[in-house]
Amino acid sequence: MENNSELFCESCELSIFMAGDIDHAKQITRRFCKEVKTCVTLSPTTYIYSGGEETGFVISFRNYPRFPSASGLLEIKARDLAQMLREALGQKSYMIVSQGGTKWSTEQND
């Protein structure tokens, strides 16, 4: 006998874009997800820009019915994780992209 259940929550999607060591980022992200009860995807990427190229990652948050969050809370979770990663990986900036817009956070003055 099958036991099926369906869960539903408001759709919301955010992504963190950051350069740095993906393996170190995975370790930090695992701890974060366990502590705040959330689920993310983490993918490698390459940034190519006018000054060169860097490897990094994209972390995507989607409102997951198993651990639902209001969209504002999901954005707070993304910002908190991005700040932790920026500090731990020694990065100067990150970007968070959501349905409402794009936020770039930097310690640089240029």
Biopython code that builds the backbone (N, CA, C, O; Angstrom):
import numpy as np
from Bio.PDB.StructureBuilder import StructureBuilder

atoms = [
    (1, "MET", "N", (0.829, -1.177, 0.000)),
    (1, "MET", "CA", (0.000, 0.000, 0.000)),
    (1, "MET", "C", (0.880, 1.250, 0.000)),
    (1, "MET", "O", (1.779, 1.378, 0.831)),
    (2, "GLU", "N", (0.627, 2.156, -0.915)),
    (2, "GLU", "CA", (1.424, 3.377, -1.019)),
    (2, "GLU", "C", (0.940, 4.431, -0.037)),
    (2, "GLU", "O", (-0.257, 4.576, 0.215)),
    (3, "ASN", "N", (1.905, 5.163, 0.509)),
    (3, "ASN", "CA", (1.585, 6.276, 1.388)),
    (3, "ASN", "C", (2.151, 7.535, 0.745)),
    (3, "ASN", "O", (3.309, 7.893, 0.961)),
    (4, "ASN", "N", (1.323, 8.198, -0.043)),
    (4, "ASN", "CA", (1.759, 9.413, -0.737)),
    (4, "ASN", "C", (1.251, 10.641, 0.000)),
    (4, "ASN", "O", (0.126, 10.658, 0.499)),
    (5, "SER", "N", (2.074, 11.649, 0.063)),
    (5, "SER", "CA", (1.625, 12.927, 0.588)),
    (5, "SER", "C", (2.222, 14.027, -0.274)),
    (5, "SER", "O", (3.293, 13.870, -0.861)),
    (6, "GLU", "N", (1.518, 15.124, -0.336)),
    (6, "GLU", "CA", (1.991, 16.269, -1.097)),
    (6, "GLU", "C", (2.051, 17.474, -0.174)),
    (6, "GLU", "O", (1.134, 17.724, 0.609)),
    (7, "LEU", "N", (3.128, 18.203, -0.276)),
    (7, "LEU", "CA", (3.298, 19.431, 0.488)),
    (7, "LEU", "C", (3.366, 20.592, -0.487)),
    (7, "LEU", "O", (3.821, 20.431, -1.619)),
    (8, "PHE", "N", (2.921, 21.742, -0.060)),
    (8, "PHE", "CA", (2.899, 22.921, -0.916)),
    (8, "PHE", "C", (3.386, 24.129, -0.118)),
    (8, "PHE", "O", (3.132, 24.233, 1.082)),
    (9, "CYS", "N", (4.086, 25.039, -0.794)),
    (9, "CYS", "CA", (4.471, 26.310, -0.172)),
    (9, "CYS", "C", (4.585, 27.366, -1.259)),
    (9, "CYS", "O", (4.603, 27.047, -2.448)),
    (10, "GLU", "N", (4.659, 28.616, -0.846)),
    (10, "GLU", "CA", (4.837, 29.743, -1.762)),
    (10, "GLU", "C", (6.147, 29.563, -2.535)),
    (10, "GLU", "O", (7.162, 29.187, -1.949)),
    (11, "SER", "N", (6.133, 29.828, -3.841)),
    (11, "SER", "CA", (7.356, 29.730, -4.640)),
    (11, "SER", "C", (8.239, 30.949, -4.410)),
    (11, "SER", "O", (7.765, 32.084, -4.400)),
    (12, "CYS", "N", (9.502, 30.700, -4.231)),
    (12, "CYS", "CA", (10.487, 31.758, -4.062)),
    (12, "CYS", "C", (11.844, 31.160, -4.419)),
    (12, "CYS", "O", (12.152, 30.031, -4.038)),
    (13, "GLU", "N", (12.635, 31.908, -5.136)),
    (13, "GLU", "CA", (13.939, 31.416, -5.569)),
    (13, "GLU", "C", (14.976, 32.523, -5.458)),
    (13, "GLU", "O", (14.731, 33.652, -5.883)),
    (14, "LEU", "N", (16.140, 32.200, -4.885)),
    (14, "LEU", "CA", (17.258, 33.137, -4.766)),
    (14, "LEU", "C", (18.538, 32.381, -5.060)),
    (14, "LEU", "O", (18.625, 31.178, -4.815)),
    (15, "SER", "N", (19.530, 33.079, -5.581)),
    (15, "SER", "CA", (20.825, 32.459, -5.833)),
    (15, "SER", "C", (21.950, 33.368, -5.357)),
    (15, "SER", "O", (21.909, 34.583, -5.548)),
    (16, "ILE", "N", (22.957, 32.758, -4.733)),
    (16, "ILE", "CA", (24.182, 33.440, -4.319)),
    (16, "ILE", "C", (25.247, 33.132, -5.366)),
    (16, "ILE", "O", (25.420, 31.976, -5.751)),
    (17, "PHE", "N", (25.955, 34.148, -5.825)),
    (17, "PHE", "CA", (27.059, 33.990, -6.760)),
    (17, "PHE", "C", (28.326, 34.470, -6.067)),
    (17, "PHE", "O", (28.382, 35.598, -5.577)),
    (18, "MET", "N", (29.347, 33.610, -6.026)),
    (18, "MET", "CA", (30.582, 33.979, -5.335)),
    (18, "MET", "C", (31.758, 33.194, -5.915)),
    (18, "MET", "O", (31.614, 32.034, -6.302)),
    (19, "ALA", "N", (32.915, 33.837, -5.967)),
    (19, "ALA", "CA", (34.150, 33.154, -6.342)),
    (19, "ALA", "C", (34.693, 32.452, -5.100)),
    (19, "ALA", "O", (34.324, 32.795, -3.976)),
    (20, "GLY", "N", (35.563, 31.479, -5.303)),
    (20, "GLY", "CA", (36.194, 30.815, -4.178)),
    (20, "GLY", "C", (36.191, 29.302, -4.311)),
    (20, "GLY", "O", (35.689, 28.741, -5.285)),
    (21, "ASP", "N", (36.763, 28.662, -3.306)),
    (21, "ASP", "CA", (36.932, 27.211, -3.276)),
    (21, "ASP", "C", (35.601, 26.519, -2.998)),
    (21, "ASP", "O", (35.042, 26.658, -1.910)),
    (22, "ILE", "N", (35.096, 25.780, -3.972)),
    (22, "ILE", "CA", (33.794, 25.142, -3.845)),
    (22, "ILE", "C", (33.779, 24.064, -2.750)),
    (22, "ILE", "O", (32.761, 23.885, -2.081)),
    (23, "ASP", "N", (34.875, 23.358, -2.565)),
    (23, "ASP", "CA", (34.896, 22.315, -1.532)),
    (23, "ASP", "C", (34.767, 22.916, -0.129)),
    (23, "ASP", "O", (34.056, 22.376, 0.719)),
    (24, "HIS", "N", (35.445, 24.017, 0.108)),
    (24, "HIS", "CA", (35.319, 24.707, 1.386)),
    (24, "HIS", "C", (33.899, 25.263, 1.535)),
    (24, "HIS", "O", (33.315, 25.206, 2.618)),
    (25, "ALA", "N", (33.355, 25.794, 0.452)),
    (25, "ALA", "CA", (31.990, 26.319, 0.464)),
    (25, "ALA", "C", (30.984, 25.216, 0.799)),
    (25, "ALA", "O", (30.020, 25.459, 1.525)),
    (26, "LYS", "N", (31.197, 24.021, 0.283)),
    (26, "LYS", "CA", (30.294, 22.897, 0.579)),
    (26, "LYS", "C", (30.294, 22.565, 2.068)),
    (26, "LYS", "O", (29.235, 22.324, 2.648)),
    (27, "GLN", "N", (31.455, 22.552, 2.681)),
    (27, "GLN", "CA", (31.540, 22.249, 4.121)),
    (27, "GLN", "C", (30.737, 23.261, 4.931)),
    (27, "GLN", "O", (29.962, 22.881, 5.809)),
    (28, "ILE", "N", (30.918, 24.528, 4.644)),
    (28, "ILE", "CA", (30.213, 25.589, 5.370)),
    (28, "ILE", "C", (28.716, 25.508, 5.107)),
    (28, "ILE", "O", (27.911, 25.670, 6.024)),
    (29, "THR", "N", (28.345, 25.259, 3.866)),
    (29, "THR", "CA", (26.939, 25.190, 3.486)),
    (29, "THR", "C", (26.243, 24.002, 4.147)),
    (29, "THR", "O", (25.093, 24.121, 4.569)),
    (30, "ARG", "N", (26.919, 22.870, 4.242)),
    (30, "ARG", "CA", (26.332, 21.706, 4.938)),
    (30, "ARG", "C", (25.978, 22.053, 6.379)),
    (30, "ARG", "O", (24.873, 21.764, 6.838)),
    (31, "ARG", "N", (26.913, 22.671, 7.090)),
    (31, "ARG", "CA", (26.663, 23.054, 8.488)),
    (31, "ARG", "C", (25.508, 24.049, 8.578)),
    (31, "ARG", "O", (24.628, 23.924, 9.430)),
    (32, "PHE", "N", (25.525, 25.028, 7.696)),
    (32, "PHE", "CA", (24.477, 26.042, 7.692)),
    (32, "PHE", "C", (23.100, 25.401, 7.486)),
    (32, "PHE", "O", (22.164, 25.702, 8.226)),
    (33, "CYS", "N", (22.970, 24.533, 6.502)),
    (33, "CYS", "CA", (21.683, 23.906, 6.186)),
    (33, "CYS", "C", (21.181, 23.042, 7.340)),
    (33, "CYS", "O", (19.980, 22.982, 7.603)),
    (34, "LYS", "N", (22.089, 22.389, 8.011)),
    (34, "LYS", "CA", (21.704, 21.567, 9.161)),
    (34, "LYS", "C", (21.192, 22.442, 10.300)),
    (34, "LYS", "O", (20.199, 22.110, 10.948)),
    (35, "GLU", "N", (21.871, 23.558, 10.542)),
    (35, "GLU", "CA", (21.506, 24.451, 11.649)),
    (35, "GLU", "C", (20.200, 25.201, 11.400)),
    (35, "GLU", "O", (19.402, 25.360, 12.324)),
    (36, "VAL", "N", (19.967, 25.660, 10.182)),
    (36, "VAL", "CA", (18.779, 26.481, 9.919)),
    (36, "VAL", "C", (17.665, 25.719, 9.204)),
    (36, "VAL", "O", (16.665, 26.318, 8.808)),
    (37, "LYS", "N", (17.823, 24.438, 9.041)),
    (37, "LYS", "CA", (16.807, 23.581, 8.420)),
    (37, "LYS", "C", (16.362, 24.126, 7.059)),
    (37, "LYS", "O", (15.223, 24.553, 6.869)),
    (38, "THR", "N", (17.299, 24.091, 6.138)),
    (38, "THR", "CA", (16.987, 24.524, 4.782)),
    (38, "THR", "C", (17.656, 23.579, 3.792)),
    (38, "THR", "O", (18.450, 22.723, 4.184)),
    (39, "CYS", "N", (17.342, 23.731, 2.535)),
    (39, "CYS", "CA", (17.886, 22.884, 1.472)),
    (39, "CYS", "C", (18.309, 23.793, 0.321)),
    (39, "CYS", "O", (17.555, 24.681, -0.075)),
    (40, "VAL", "N", (19.504, 23.578, -0.217)),
    (40, "VAL", "CA", (20.018, 24.379, -1.324)),
    (40, "VAL", "C", (20.643, 23.468, -2.369)),
    (40, "VAL", "O", (20.871, 22.284, -2.121)),
    (41, "THR", "N", (20.914, 24.028, -3.528)),
    (41, "THR", "CA", (21.764, 23.352, -4.506)),
    (41, "THR", "C", (23.033, 24.180, -4.634)),
    (41, "THR", "O", (22.996, 25.403, -4.501)),
    (42, "LEU", "N", (24.146, 23.524, -4.888)),
    (42, "LEU", "CA", (25.433, 24.202, -5.007)),
    (42, "LEU", "C", (26.107, 23.684, -6.274)),
    (42, "LEU", "O", (26.341, 22.485, -6.422)),
    (43, "SER", "N", (26.414, 24.604, -7.181)),
    (43, "SER", "CA", (26.982, 24.230, -8.481)),
    (43, "SER", "C", (28.254, 25.019, -8.756)),
    (43, "SER", "O", (28.339, 26.195, -8.401)),
    (44, "PRO", "N", (29.248, 24.386, -9.386)),
    (44, "PRO", "CA", (30.462, 25.111, -9.767)),
    (44, "PRO", "C", (30.176, 26.029, -10.950)),
    (44, "PRO", "O", (29.289, 25.760, -11.760)),
    (45, "THR", "N", (30.934, 27.108, -11.038)),
    (45, "THR", "CA", (30.808, 28.012, -12.185)),
    (45, "THR", "C", (32.144, 28.703, -12.429)),
    (45, "THR", "O", (33.042, 28.655, -11.589)),
    (46, "THR", "N", (32.262, 29.335, -13.565)),
    (46, "THR", "CA", (33.441, 30.126, -13.913)),
    (46, "THR", "C", (32.991, 31.546, -14.222)),
    (46, "THR", "O", (32.069, 31.760, -15.009)),
    (47, "TYR", "N", (33.651, 32.513, -13.594)),
    (47, "TYR", "CA", (33.368, 33.922, -13.841)),
    (47, "TYR", "C", (34.423, 34.450, -14.801)),
    (47, "TYR", "O", (35.622, 34.341, -14.544)),
    (48, "ILE", "N", (33.974, 35.014, -15.892)),
    (48, "ILE", "CA", (34.870, 35.628, -16.873)),
    (48, "ILE", "C", (34.491, 37.102, -16.943)),
    (48, "ILE", "O", (33.334, 37.444, -17.186)),
    (49, "TYR", "N", (35.472, 37.966, -16.729)),
    (49, "TYR", "CA", (35.214, 39.399, -16.679)),
    (49, "TYR", "C", (36.378, 40.141, -17.317)),
    (49, "TYR", "O", (37.353, 39.522, -17.744)),
    (50, "SER", "N", (36.281, 41.469, -17.382)),
    (50, "SER", "CA", (37.286, 42.252, -18.111)),
    (50, "SER", "C", (38.686, 42.095, -17.540)),
    (50, "SER", "O", (39.660, 42.270, -18.271)),
    (51, "GLY", "N", (38.822, 41.769, -16.249)),
    (51, "GLY", "CA", (40.141, 41.627, -15.634)),
    (51, "GLY", "C", (40.668, 40.205, -15.603)),
    (51, "GLY", "O", (41.777, 39.981, -15.118)),
    (52, "GLY", "N", (39.924, 39.252, -16.096)),
    (52, "GLY", "CA", (40.395, 37.873, -16.079)),
    (52, "GLY", "C", (39.287, 36.866, -15.874)),
    (52, "GLY", "O", (38.201, 36.984, -16.440)),
    (53, "GLU", "N", (39.585, 35.862, -15.045)),
    (53, "GLU", "CA", (38.663, 34.752, -14.858)),
    (53, "GLU", "C", (38.906, 34.120, -13.492)),
    (53, "GLU", "O", (40.043, 34.053, -13.025)),
    (54, "GLU", "N", (37.824, 33.653, -12.850)),
    (54, "GLU", "CA", (37.918, 32.982, -11.554)),
    (54, "GLU", "C", (36.918, 31.846, -11.503)),
    (54, "GLU", "O", (35.866, 31.898, -12.141)),
    (55, "THR", "N", (37.251, 30.826, -10.743)),
    (55, "THR", "CA", (36.282, 29.772, -10.493)),
    (55, "THR", "C", (35.505, 30.121, -9.235)),
    (55, "THR", "O", (35.975, 30.871, -8.380)),
    (56, "GLY", "N", (34.333, 29.575, -9.143)),
    (56, "GLY", "CA", (33.488, 29.828, -7.992)),
    (56, "GLY", "C", (32.293, 28.906, -7.988)),
    (56, "GLY", "O", (32.375, 27.767, -8.448)),
    (57, "PHE", "N", (31.172, 29.402, -7.464)),
    (57, "PHE", "CA", (29.997, 28.554, -7.298)),
    (57, "PHE", "C", (28.746, 29.417, -7.278)),
    (57, "PHE", "O", (28.799, 30.636, -7.116)),
    (58, "VAL", "N", (27.616, 28.734, -7.450)),
    (58, "VAL", "CA", (26.299, 29.332, -7.326)),
    (58, "VAL", "C", (25.531, 28.475, -6.330)),
    (58, "VAL", "O", (25.472, 27.254, -6.473)),
    (59, "ILE", "N", (24.946, 29.108, -5.326)),
    (59, "ILE", "CA", (24.110, 28.404, -4.362)),
    (59, "ILE", "C", (22.688, 28.882, -4.571)),
    (59, "ILE", "O", (22.407, 30.076, -4.459)),
    (60, "SER", "N", (21.785, 27.953, -4.875)),
    (60, "SER", "CA", (20.394, 28.307, -5.134)),
    (60, "SER", "C", (19.501, 27.857, -3.986)),
    (60, "SER", "O", (19.529, 26.703, -3.559)),
    (61, "PHE", "N", (18.717, 28.799, -3.509)),
    (61, "PHE", "CA", (17.685, 28.548, -2.503)),
    (61, "PHE", "C", (16.341, 28.511, -3.225)),
    (61, "PHE", "O", (16.051, 29.387, -4.039)),
    (62, "ARG", "N", (15.547, 27.535, -2.941)),
    (62, "ARG", "CA", (14.161, 27.491, -3.411)),
    (62, "ARG", "C", (13.315, 27.177, -2.197)),
    (62, "ARG", "O", (13.705, 26.374, -1.350)),
    (63, "ASN", "N", (12.178, 27.799, -2.115)),
    (63, "ASN", "CA", (11.311, 27.503, -0.990)),
    (63, "ASN", "C", (10.893, 26.044, -1.101)),
    (63, "ASN", "O", (10.191, 25.661, -2.037)),
    (64, "TYR", "N", (11.314, 25.256, -0.169)),
    (64, "TYR", "CA", (11.171, 23.802, -0.178)),
    (64, "TYR", "C", (10.044, 23.433, 0.779)),
    (64, "TYR", "O", (10.141, 23.743, 1.966)),
    (65, "PRO", "N", (8.984, 22.785, 0.315)),
    (65, "PRO", "CA", (7.849, 22.498, 1.186)),
    (65, "PRO", "C", (8.189, 21.719, 2.465)),
    (65, "PRO", "O", (7.457, 21.807, 3.450)),
    (66, "ARG", "N", (9.258, 20.983, 2.460)),
    (66, "ARG", "CA", (9.645, 20.272, 3.677)),
    (66, "ARG", "C", (10.136, 21.241, 4.757)),
    (66, "ARG", "O", (9.922, 21.004, 5.946)),
    (67, "PHE", "N", (10.800, 22.343, 4.342)),
    (67, "PHE", "CA", (11.283, 23.387, 5.247)),
    (67, "PHE", "C", (10.808, 24.743, 4.720)),
    (67, "PHE", "O", (11.643, 25.556, 4.324)),
    (68, "PRO", "N", (9.509, 25.017, 4.700)),
    (68, "PRO", "CA", (9.020, 26.245, 4.077)),
    (68, "PRO", "C", (9.436, 27.504, 4.833)),
    (68, "PRO", "O", (9.582, 27.496, 6.056)),
    (69, "SER", "N", (9.621, 28.580, 4.078)),
    (69, "SER", "CA", (9.985, 29.889, 4.636)),
    (69, "SER", "C", (9.221, 30.969, 3.896)),
    (69, "SER", "O", (8.915, 30.820, 2.712)),
    (70, "ALA", "N", (8.917, 32.038, 4.576)),
    (70, "ALA", "CA", (8.394, 33.220, 3.895)),
    (70, "ALA", "C", (9.516, 33.759, 3.006)),
    (70, "ALA", "O", (10.692, 33.570, 3.319)),
    (71, "SER", "N", (9.172, 34.422, 1.908)),
    (71, "SER", "CA", (10.207, 34.882, 0.975)),
    (71, "SER", "C", (11.222, 35.798, 1.661)),
    (71, "SER", "O", (12.413, 35.723, 1.359)),
    (72, "GLY", "N", (10.780, 36.649, 2.567)),
    (72, "GLY", "CA", (11.713, 37.526, 3.278)),
    (72, "GLY", "C", (12.687, 36.740, 4.136)),
    (72, "GLY", "O", (13.859, 37.104, 4.231)),
    (73, "LEU", "N", (12.222, 35.671, 4.761)),
    (73, "LEU", "CA", (13.093, 34.842, 5.590)),
    (73, "LEU", "C", (14.090, 34.076, 4.725)),
    (73, "LEU", "O", (15.240, 33.889, 5.122)),
    (74, "LEU", "N", (13.658, 33.636, 3.553)),
    (74, "LEU", "CA", (14.575, 32.943, 2.643)),
    (74, "LEU", "C", (15.699, 33.887, 2.213)),
    (74, "LEU", "O", (16.850, 33.470, 2.087)),
    (75, "GLU", "N", (15.365, 35.147, 1.990)),
    (75, "GLU", "CA", (16.388, 36.133, 1.624)),
    (75, "GLU", "C", (17.365, 36.368, 2.779)),
    (75, "GLU", "O", (18.563, 36.532, 2.551)),
    (76, "ILE", "N", (16.869, 36.385, 3.993)),
    (76, "ILE", "CA", (17.737, 36.530, 5.168)),
    (76, "ILE", "C", (18.674, 35.338, 5.281)),
    (76, "ILE", "O", (19.858, 35.503, 5.571)),
    (77, "LYS", "N", (18.152, 34.135, 5.052)),
    (77, "LYS", "CA", (18.995, 32.934, 5.085)),
    (77, "LYS", "C", (20.101, 33.024, 4.039)),
    (77, "LYS", "O", (21.259, 32.718, 4.326)),
    (78, "ALA", "N", (19.744, 33.446, 2.825)),
    (78, "ALA", "CA", (20.741, 33.568, 1.752)),
    (78, "ALA", "C", (21.806, 34.589, 2.116)),
    (78, "ALA", "O", (22.995, 34.339, 1.919)),
    (79, "ARG", "N", (21.397, 35.732, 2.642)),
    (79, "ARG", "CA", (22.355, 36.766, 3.035)),
    (79, "ARG", "C", (23.263, 36.280, 4.160)),
    (79, "ARG", "O", (24.469, 36.526, 4.139)),
    (80, "ASP", "N", (22.682, 35.589, 5.142)),
    (80, "ASP", "CA", (23.487, 35.068, 6.252)),
    (80, "ASP", "C", (24.529, 34.068, 5.761)),
    (80, "ASP", "O", (25.687, 34.121, 6.173)),
    (81, "LEU", "N", (24.114, 33.157, 4.880)),
    (81, "LEU", "CA", (25.063, 32.181, 4.338)),
    (81, "LEU", "C", (26.126, 32.885, 3.501)),
    (81, "LEU", "O", (27.309, 32.562, 3.611)),
    (82, "ALA", "N", (25.725, 33.834, 2.671)),
    (82, "ALA", "CA", (26.686, 34.554, 1.828)),
    (82, "ALA", "C", (27.725, 35.279, 2.682)),
    (82, "ALA", "O", (28.910, 35.263, 2.350)),
    (83, "GLN", "N", (27.304, 35.907, 3.763)),
    (83, "GLN", "CA", (28.242, 36.605, 4.653)),
    (83, "GLN", "C", (29.219, 35.615, 5.285)),
    (83, "GLN", "O", (30.418, 35.883, 5.363)),
    (84, "MET", "N", (28.701, 34.470, 5.737)),
    (84, "MET", "CA", (29.574, 33.444, 6.319)),
    (84, "MET", "C", (30.611, 32.969, 5.305)),
    (84, "MET", "O", (31.794, 32.837, 5.620)),
    (85, "LEU", "N", (30.147, 32.717, 4.089)),
    (85, "LEU", "CA", (31.050, 32.232, 3.040)),
    (85, "LEU", "C", (32.078, 33.290, 2.661)),
    (85, "LEU", "O", (33.258, 32.979, 2.496)),
    (86, "ARG", "N", (31.642, 34.527, 2.522)),
    (86, "ARG", "CA", (32.575, 35.597, 2.153)),
    (86, "ARG", "C", (33.715, 35.678, 3.163)),
    (86, "ARG", "O", (34.883, 35.778, 2.786)),
    (87, "GLU", "N", (33.372, 35.635, 4.443)),
    (87, "GLU", "CA", (34.392, 35.708, 5.488)),
    (87, "GLU", "C", (35.296, 34.473, 5.485)),
    (87, "GLU", "O", (36.520, 34.596, 5.522)),
    (88, "ALA", "N", (34.694, 33.291, 5.441)),
    (88, "ALA", "CA", (35.466, 32.044, 5.519)),
    (88, "ALA", "C", (36.358, 31.827, 4.304)),
    (88, "ALA", "O", (37.441, 31.252, 4.416)),
    (89, "LEU", "N", (35.899, 32.287, 3.140)),
    (89, "LEU", "CA", (36.660, 32.061, 1.899)),
    (89, "LEU", "C", (37.556, 33.244, 1.536)),
    (89, "LEU", "O", (38.269, 33.201, 0.533)),
    (90, "GLY", "N", (37.521, 34.287, 2.343)),
    (90, "GLY", "CA", (38.363, 35.447, 2.073)),
    (90, "GLY", "C", (37.967, 36.207, 0.819)),
    (90, "GLY", "O", (38.824, 36.767, 0.136)),
    (91, "GLN", "N", (36.692, 36.231, 0.513)),
    (91, "GLN", "CA", (36.209, 36.940, -0.677)),
    (91, "GLN", "C", (35.824, 38.366, -0.327)),
    (91, "GLN", "O", (35.491, 38.662, 0.820)),
    (92, "LYS", "N", (35.869, 39.238, -1.303)),
    (92, "LYS", "CA", (35.527, 40.649, -1.074)),
    (92, "LYS", "C", (34.095, 40.964, -1.459)),
    (92, "LYS", "O", (33.562, 41.996, -1.052)),
    (93, "SER", "N", (33.457, 40.089, -2.241)),
    (93, "SER", "CA", (32.099, 40.404, -2.689)),
    (93, "SER", "C", (31.306, 39.139, -2.984)),
    (93, "SER", "O", (31.844, 38.039, -3.112)),
    (94, "TYR", "N", (30.004, 39.352, -3.085)),
    (94, "TYR", "CA", (29.089, 38.315, -3.550)),
    (94, "TYR", "C", (27.874, 39.009, -4.136)),
    (94, "TYR", "O", (27.679, 40.210, -3.950)),
    (95, "MET", "N", (27.062, 38.245, -4.845)),
    (95, "MET", "CA", (25.846, 38.773, -5.436)),
    (95, "MET", "C", (24.702, 37.826, -5.100)),
    (95, "MET", "O", (24.861, 36.606, -5.158)),
    (96, "ILE", "N", (23.546, 38.389, -4.749)),
    (96, "ILE", "CA", (22.338, 37.595, -4.535)),
    (96, "ILE", "C", (21.308, 38.051, -5.563)),
    (96, "ILE", "O", (20.984, 39.235, -5.652)),
    (97, "VAL", "N", (20.801, 37.099, -6.333)),
    (97, "VAL", "CA", (19.811, 37.374, -7.365)),
    (97, "VAL", "C", (18.499, 36.728, -6.938)),
    (97, "VAL", "O", (18.454, 35.544, -6.605)),
    (98, "SER", "N", (17.430, 37.529, -6.954)),
    (98, "SER", "CA", (16.103, 37.013, -6.609)),
    (98, "SER", "C", (15.087, 37.548, -7.611)),
    (98, "SER", "O", (15.428, 38.317, -8.510)),
    (99, "GLN", "N", (13.837, 37.132, -7.444)),
    (99, "GLN", "CA", (12.778, 37.615, -8.334)),
    (99, "GLN", "C", (12.592, 39.129, -8.182)),
    (99, "GLN", "O", (12.141, 39.796, -9.114)),
    (100, "GLY", "N", (12.936, 39.667, -7.015)),
    (100, "GLY", "CA", (12.758, 41.086, -6.762)),
    (100, "GLY", "C", (13.908, 41.963, -7.212)),
    (100, "GLY", "O", (13.772, 43.186, -7.240)),
    (101, "GLY", "N", (15.053, 41.362, -7.570)),
    (101, "GLY", "CA", (16.187, 42.160, -8.010)),
    (101, "GLY", "C", (17.517, 41.510, -7.685)),
    (101, "GLY", "O", (17.576, 40.363, -7.240)),
    (102, "THR", "N", (18.579, 42.256, -7.915)),
    (102, "THR", "CA", (19.942, 41.774, -7.717)),
    (102, "THR", "C", (20.648, 42.684, -6.720)),
    (102, "THR", "O", (20.628, 43.908, -6.852)),
    (103, "LYS", "N", (21.277, 42.061, -5.712)),
    (103, "LYS", "CA", (22.036, 42.812, -4.711)),
    (103, "LYS", "C", (23.493, 42.375, -4.768)),
    (103, "LYS", "O", (23.798, 41.185, -4.704)),
    (104, "TRP", "N", (24.380, 43.341, -4.888)),
    (104, "TRP", "CA", (25.809, 43.083, -4.873)),
    (104, "TRP", "C", (26.351, 43.644, -3.574)),
    (104, "TRP", "O", (26.156, 44.822, -3.274)),
    (105, "SER", "N", (27.020, 42.822, -2.812)),
    (105, "SER", "CA", (27.635, 43.263, -1.551)),
    (105, "SER", "C", (29.138, 43.177, -1.719)),
    (105, "SER", "O", (29.669, 42.144, -2.128)),
    (106, "THR", "N", (29.826, 44.274, -1.397)),
    (106, "THR", "CA", (31.273, 44.298, -1.585)),
    (106, "THR", "C", (31.965, 45.062, -0.457)),
    (106, "THR", "O", (31.389, 45.945, 0.178)),
    (107, "GLU", "N", (33.199, 44.692, -0.239)),
    (107, "GLU", "CA", (34.055, 45.413, 0.682)),
    (107, "GLU", "C", (35.002, 46.322, -0.088)),
    (107, "GLU", "O", (35.790, 47.052, 0.513)),
    (108, "GLN", "N", (34.928, 46.281, -1.398)),
    (108, "GLN", "CA", (35.805, 47.083, -2.249)),
    (108, "GLN", "C", (35.267, 48.497, -2.383)),
    (108, "GLN", "O", (34.073, 48.734, -2.200)),
    (109, "ASN", "N", (36.137, 49.422, -2.699)),
    (109, "ASN", "CA", (35.725, 50.819, -2.896)),
    (109, "ASN", "C", (35.825, 51.262, -4.332)),
    (109, "ASN", "O", (35.968, 52.456, -4.593)),
    (110, "ASP", "N", (35.755, 50.332, -5.285)),
    (110, "ASP", "CA", (35.883, 50.770, -6.683)),
    (110, "ASP", "C", (34.597, 50.701, -7.438)),
    (110, "ASP", "O", (34.557, 51.038, -8.621)),
]
sb = StructureBuilder()
sb.init_structure("model")
sb.init_model(0)
sb.init_chain("A")
sb.init_seg("    ")
for serial, (resi, resn, name, xyz) in enumerate(atoms, 1):
    if name == "N":
        sb.init_residue(resn, " ", resi, " ")
    sb.init_atom(name, np.array(xyz, "f"), 0.0, 1.0, " ", f" {name:<3s}", serial, name[0])
structure = sb.get_structure()
